[in-house]
Each structure stands twice: as C-alpha cells, then as structure tokens.
Amino acid sequence: YSEGDKISGDIIISLETVRTNSQKYSTDFTEELHRVIIHGILHMCGIDDKSETASLNMRKAENQALEQINPQ
C-alpha cells in the first residue's frame, strides 16, 4: 500500500527458513536475516525479481544495502 511518498506493508519472515538458507549458502544467520529483510523492503519499493535480469538487479540492490549495514 502506498499513499504519496509513504509505503506501508508487511514482511513475513520464517526464521527457520533463514536458518536453513544461512546453512545452505554458508553465510551468517544475521547476514541472511538482513538480506531477507532488505529483499522484502525492495519488493515494497517496487523492485521485482521475476526475470533473470530483474533477479540480478535485486541481488545487486541487496548487496549495496548490505554494504551500508556492514561495510567490509
């Protein structure tokens, strides 16, 4: 839902799925949780990931946001 420049929505996260994915992709649980939260926010902002190109753009946006949270 959006009204003007305000966006409202819900992001539902399965912590068990985050845990499973963090193990599957050999990443830290907290980093995977941050990625999932960012992914949801990007969807709320209108970014989609249904095509290969869109998926690559989504991943790039996720990585840029993660860098802001945890600069290496």
Secondary structure, DSSP 4 states (H G I P E B T S, - for coil): -EETTEE-------HHHHHHHHHHTT--HHHHHHHHHHHHHHHHTT---SSHHHHHHHHHHHHHHHHHHS--
